[in-house]
Amino acid sequence: MSYRDEEYRLYEGVNFTEHSGIDFEKYSIEDLKKLWRATLKKGMHGICFSMYEDGQEPGDTISEEQVERRIKILKPYSKWVRSFSCIEGNEHIPRFAKKHGMKTMVGAWLGDDKDDNEKEIEALIQLGKEGVIDIAAVGNEVLYRNDLTLEELLEYIRRVKEALPNVQVGYVDAYYEFSVHPELVEISDVILSNCYPYWEGCHIDGSLAHMQQMFGQATHAAQGKKVIITETGWPSQGGSLRGAESSEINAMKYFINAEVWAKKANIETFYFSSFDESWKTGDEGDVGAYWGLWDKHEQLKF
């Protein structure tokens, strides 16, 4: 997800800020690292899978060995794994996740290339028929990027729902898109919402409350359907955005607060992301390469 320079559609009717976060004032850096490790060790609901090593990028075909190695690293810490594509080696993610006892949210990457979209949709349906998908995500931030019209997107979702009647199907986008497009709520079995206080320039001290407000807006739009936070996170280094500062301390604070609140409130959350990826420095700038809980060498950061 990249920087948004538009009016945000904040909903004020639901307040999820009953947990304002941990008071980190008296924590030394070493104490903060210990708490970060302890929080991670308790386990996450879900983690977003980072596919690419240094020198790799989307378009490259990734080996089964690389995928399984990374799944094995994540398995002790997360019940679910989320993937973003179904081709070029990404199809290995749900297969190995299932092999190692994890649940899967499997995404088809949709863009403005209809031929590539067809490959993604067919591969997603195939994986669903293999029984390795728990939730199918048909597209990720497609409307945010203006890659497809709403009707084109809805047609892809209909195809997947028809082909996989026993699989929960949804679409991933920024929390406010479900307020703007009620058709997405109507067609989805589950509402898949990305919530990033960082990308809205929020200071770390208010980041948990802001994320809760984002979730509140998606919940209001969902009309009683389950809302899952499909991405939230904070970069450990790189540039800053208004009040949002990228730093190791802020990355630790945000992870701890997000995980503690999600468990307390029983909200299913996929943290973004697992491993740092050097290729992600295009639209996002240098900060894009530092969203992982693990570094690019697959070592825990703290």
Secondary structure, 3 states (H helix, E strand, C coil): CCCCCCCCCCCCCCCCCCCCCCCCCCCCHHHHHHHHHHHHHHCEEEEECCCCCCCCCCCCCCCHHHHHHHHHHHHHHEEEEECCCCCCCCCHHHHHHHHCCCEEEEEECCCCCHHHHHHHHHHHHHHHHHCCCCEEEEEECHHHHCCCCHHHHHHHHHHHHHHCCCCEEEEEEECCHHHHCHHHHHHCCCEEEECCCHHHCCCHHHHHHHHHHHHHHHHHHHCCCCEEEEEECCCCCCCCECCECCCHHHHHHHHHHHHHHHHHHCCCEEECCCECCCCCCCCCHHHHHCCCCECCCCCECC
